[in-house]
Structure formats: C-alpha cells, structure tokens
C-alpha cells in the first residue's frame, strides 16, 4: 500500500474518531471552555494529526492514546458536574476583581491579570469608567460578568412604562459594494428606492458603500468605505513597535 493511501486511510480513521470523541465529551461552545478544556482539545487534536501523518509508527498506539485522553476528558467532565468541590479544584471558581468601583489588586495578582486586560474586558461590556462598576466577577472561562451601580444602569422602556415595538432583524442590502437584490425584493423595495435613499446621505453609487442594511421599522443603516472621520482616537496603553 502506497504512503499516500495509508495517510488517507489513517486520516479517515482519525477524523471520525475525533468527531465521535468530541461528541461524547460534549463541549458545545468555545466561550464556555476553561483553559484546561482548551488545552485538552488541542492535545486530542494533535494526537489525531499524529495518527494520520506519523508513518514511522503503527496507527494503533496513536488511536489508543486518542481514545484514552478522550475517555479521561469525559470522566473529568462527569466528575465536575457531580461533585462541586472537584469542579472548584479542576475548573476554578469565580472571583471578584472590582468591588464598588475599586480594583482588587491582590486578587488580580493571584489570577495573573493586568489592569489593561480587565479594562479591555470592561470595554467589551460597554463600560469605560471603573467607577460605574459595583461588582465585576472574573469567571473560570475568562469572561467578565459586570454589575453596574444602580445610578449608571440604562433606563429601559419598562422602567418608564412605555410600550415599544420590536425593530426586528435587519436585512443586508449592500455588502462590499455589491447590491443584494434578493433581499431588496423580500423587503418589497427596488434599486431606484435605494439609490434615492443613498443620495440623501451624499452617496451617488452603490460601489461607495461598504455595508448597508434595512430593518423592518424602515431604518436604513449605511457605512461607506470613506467614513470621513476627522481623526481616529488611539486608546493604546503605550506606543508599540508598529
């Protein structure tokens, strides 16, 4: 049997073995993985790759190693679900890194996080001022859960007892300068209407638009290639090598 055919056969075995073992372990979302889960996935994938391409040894030992690591991962998953103390030891637990607008320096040192990293996670939550935070909790998967102080919480229509209608899901009309006519027809619009709306914003051709969408409420969003911003704000911590 030629080497190429051997690689194909072993690749098929490794592919379907990895697929089956991944389903058995049952991780559904990357955002939910802990660091150990992430490393475990990389290790199992590396073993599957060795099974396919390492022709200097038999395929059987690689497959046994792949099955063993997958089985151990499955067992650890069951243990962490059943026993809370095992979960705390194996996966870690949530820790408070900001309380009442104050950064917990000792906790951050213990978790090996910097202020810049925490500030980046806060910005991902739409928060740019630490003083607005009542509690910020670092989860075992690296995500940051944030509770803002009551006075900084956004006011909702429910708070004002105002009834609002859903804006629905926006449909793409233009992407990368290309008109999506099918979506226009679904919205019962035509190209003449779109060009007219674009001209209201000083745009004379579809090719000038990078992205445009329309929601069921009739609101048109347009982003052109040249946004004409006066200056771009630099929020970096320090000047880098670029």
C-alpha positions in Angstrom: 0.0 0.0 0.0 1.4 3.4 -1.0 2.2 6.0 1.6 -0.4 8.4 0.2 -3.2 5.8 0.5 -2.0 4.9 4.1 -2.3 8.6 5.1 -5.8 8.8 3.6 -7.0 5.7 5.5 -5.4 6.8 8.7 -6.8 10.3 8.2 -10.3 8.9 7.8 -9.9 6.9 11.0 -8.5 9.9 12.9 -11.2 12.2 11.6 -14.2 10.1 12.6 -12.6 9.0 15.9 -12.1 12.7 16.8 -15.6 13.5 15.7 -17.1 10.8 17.8 -15.0 11.6 20.9 -15.8 15.3 20.6 -19.5 14.5 20.6 -19.1 12.2 23.6 -17.2 14.8 25.6 -20.0 17.2 24.7 -18.5 20.7 24.7 -20.9 23.0 22.9 -19.4 26.5 22.9 -15.8 27.7 22.8 -16.8 30.6 25.2 -17.7 28.1 27.9 -14.3 26.3 27.8 -11.9 26.6 30.7 -8.2 26.8 30.0 -7.7 23.1 30.8 -10.6 22.2 28.4 -8.9 24.3 25.7 -5.5 22.6 26.2 -7.2 19.2 26.3 -8.9 19.9 23.0 -5.6 20.9 21.4 -3.8 17.8 22.7 -6.5 15.4 21.4 -6.4 17.2 18.0 -2.6 16.8 18.0 -3.0 13.1 18.6 -5.4 12.8 15.8 -3.0 14.5 13.5 -0.1 12.2 14.6 -2.4 9.2 13.9 -2.9 10.4 10.3 0.7 11.5 9.4 3.2 9.7 11.6 4.0 6.8 9.3 7.1 5.9 11.4 4.9 4.0 13.9 1.8 2.0 13.8 -1.6 3.7 13.9 -2.9 1.5 16.8 -0.9 3.2 19.6 -1.9 6.7 18.4 -5.6 5.6 18.4 -5.3 4.1 21.9 -3.8 7.4 23.2 -6.5 9.4 21.5 -9.2 7.2 23.0 -7.6 7.3 26.4 -7.3 11.1 26.5 -10.9 11.5 25.3 -12.1 9.0 27.9 -10.3 10.9 30.7 -11.8 14.1 29.5 -15.3 12.6 29.6 -14.7 11.2 33.1 -13.4 14.6 34.3 -16.5 16.3 32.8 -18.8 13.9 34.7 -16.8 14.4 38.0 -17.0 18.2 37.8 -20.8 18.0 37.2 -21.5 15.7 40.1 -19.1 17.0 42.7 -18.9 20.7 43.4 -15.5 20.5 45.2 -14.0 18.7 42.3 -15.3 21.3 40.0 -13.8 24.0 42.1 -10.4 22.3 42.1 -10.3 21.3 38.4 -12.1 24.3 36.8 -11.6 27.1 39.3 -14.3 29.4 40.7 -15.5 33.0 40.0 -13.5 35.8 41.8 -14.4 39.4 42.4 -11.8 41.7 40.7 -13.7 45.0 41.1 -16.0 45.9 44.0 -17.7 49.2 44.5 -15.5 50.9 41.8 -12.3 49.7 43.5 -9.9 47.3 41.8 -8.8 44.2 43.9 -5.1 44.3 43.2 -4.2 41.2 45.2 -6.9 39.1 43.5 -5.6 40.3 40.1 -2.1 39.3 41.0 -3.3 35.9 42.1 -5.2 35.4 38.8 -2.3 36.8 36.8 -4.4 39.6 35.2 -3.3 43.1 34.4 -5.3 46.3 34.7 -5.2 46.7 30.9 -6.7 43.2 30.4 -9.5 44.0 32.9 -10.2 47.4 31.2 -10.4 45.6 27.9 -13.0 43.2 29.2 -14.9 46.1 30.7 -14.9 47.9 27.3 -16.3 44.7 25.7 -19.3 45.2 28.1 -19.7 48.8 27.0 -18.2 50.3 30.3 -15.3 52.8 30.0 -15.2 54.0 33.6 -14.3 51.7 36.6 -16.3 54.0 38.9 -19.5 52.9 37.3 -18.9 49.2 38.4 -20.4 47.8 41.6 -19.2 44.3 41.0 -17.0 42.7 38.3 -16.6 39.0 38.5 -13.9 37.0 36.6 -15.4 33.7 35.6 -13.4 30.4 35.3 -13.7 30.6 31.5 -12.0 34.1 31.4 -15.3 36.0 30.8 -16.0 39.1 32.9 -19.5 39.5 34.5 -20.3 43.1 35.4 -23.0 44.6 37.6 -23.1 48.4 37.3 -24.1 50.7 40.1 -27.8 51.5 40.1 -27.3 55.1 39.1 -25.4 54.0 36.0 -27.8 51.4 34.8 -29.5 52.2 31.5 -33.1 53.4 31.7 -35.4 50.9 29.9 -38.9 51.5 28.4 -40.2 49.1 31.1 -38.9 51.5 33.8 -40.8 54.3 32.1 -43.8 52.1 31.5 -43.6 52.8 27.7 -44.8 50.2 25.2 -42.3 49.7 22.3 -42.5 47.6 19.2 -39.7 45.2 18.1 -37.4 46.6 15.5 -36.9 43.1 14.1 -33.9 41.7 12.3 -32.0 43.9 9.7 -31.5 42.6 6.2 -28.3 43.3 4.3 -28.8 45.4 1.2 -25.2 46.1 0.3 -22.0 44.3 1.2 -18.6 45.3 0.0 -20.0 47.5 -2.7 -22.3 44.8 -4.1 -26.1 45.1 -4.1 -28.1 42.2 -2.8 -31.2 42.4 -4.9 -32.8 39.3 -3.4 -33.1 41.0 0.0 -34.4 44.1 -1.7 -37.2 42.2 -3.3 -38.0 40.4 0.0 -38.5 43.9 1.6 -40.6 45.0 -1.4 -38.1 47.6 -2.4 -36.2 48.3 -5.6 -32.9 49.7 -6.7 -34.3 53.1 -7.5 -35.6 53.5 -3.9 -32.2 52.5 -2.5 -30.3 54.9 -4.8 -32.7 57.7 -3.8 -32.1 57.0 -0.1 -28.3 56.8 -0.6 -28.3 60.2 -2.4 -30.0 61.7 0.7 -26.7 60.8 2.5 -24.5 62.2 -0.2 -23.8 58.8 -1.8 -24.2 58.6 -5.6 -23.3 54.9 -6.3 -23.6 51.6 -4.6 -19.9 51.0 -5.0 -19.2 53.7 -2.5 -20.9 51.7 0.3 -19.2 49.0 2.3 -22.3 47.9 4.2 -26.0 48.8 4.2 -28.9 47.2 6.0 -32.6 47.9 6.5 -34.7 46.8 9.5 -38.5 46.1 9.4 -39.1 49.5 11.1 -37.7 51.2 7.9 -34.4 52.4 9.4 -31.6 52.3 6.8 -28.0 51.9 8.1 -25.2 52.8 5.8 -21.4 52.5 6.2 -19.3 53.9 3.4 -15.7 53.0 2.6 -14.6 56.5 3.3 -16.2 57.4 6.7 -14.8 61.0 6.6 -13.7 60.9 10.3 -11.6 63.9 11.3 -9.3 61.8 13.4 -9.1 58.3 14.9 -8.7 58.1 18.7 -5.8 56.0 19.9 -6.6 54.1 23.1 -3.4 52.1 23.3 -1.5 52.0 26.6 1.8 52.9 25.1 3.5 53.3 21.7 4.3 50.0 20.2 6.8 48.8 17.6 4.4 49.5 14.7 
